[in-house]
Amino acid sequence: MAAQDAIEVLAEQLKKLIGRFEEQQGIINAYVEREREWKALKIEQHNKIEALSKEIEKLNNELNDE
């Protein structure tokens, strides 16, 4: 009986550990997803800034040529 009780205790502890792991995995996945979205937004903003900088440079060159 003692061995059966020990196995049941271990099984219950294993269920708890698996539950905690899944919870932590969900938290990490959510963080990674937010980080990816943030990086994508930063890249988009950087590209817009670069395009606007080139446009400003082009307009300045046109004004200087006149």
Secondary structure, 3 states (H helix, E strand, C coil): CHHHHHHHHHHHHHHHHHHHHHHHHHHHHHHHHHHHHHHHHHHHHHHHHHHHHHHHHHHHHHHHHC
